[in-house]
Amino acid sequence: QVRLVESGGGLVQAGGSLRLSCAASGGIFSIAAMGWYRQAPGKQRELVAAITSGGSTNYADSAKGRFTISRDNAKNTVYLEMNSLKPEDTAVYYCNVGTRRGYVYWGQGTQVTVSS
């Protein structure tokens, strides 16, 4: 059974940094894109950043210049380095993994809270 285990969320002051990790396990094969989404209270889930198997990246405008997504293909792990955090970054962050066969998996979510 495929599992996505996220870690690294928490409470941080504005201007601080956090690093999220998401490790995929359980027989997941041919991973294509990996990414991070977030959902704030009362808002829709939105893409934060994504990275292809070849290393191409895509960022939401709100994340550009502050967040960096990376992946370790050997470990089936994706990371999100978040710097200069703002209160509006407060949300539950979800890991997302897609395979070349079209399967999509979601993590359980990790809370990021940025205090002003």
Secondary structure, 3 states (H helix, E strand, C coil): CCEEEEECCEEEECCCCEEEEEEEECCCCCEEEEEEEEECCCCCCEEEEEECCCCCEEECCCCCCCEEEEEEHHHCEEEEEECCCCHHHCEEEEEEEEECCCCEEECCCEEEEEEC
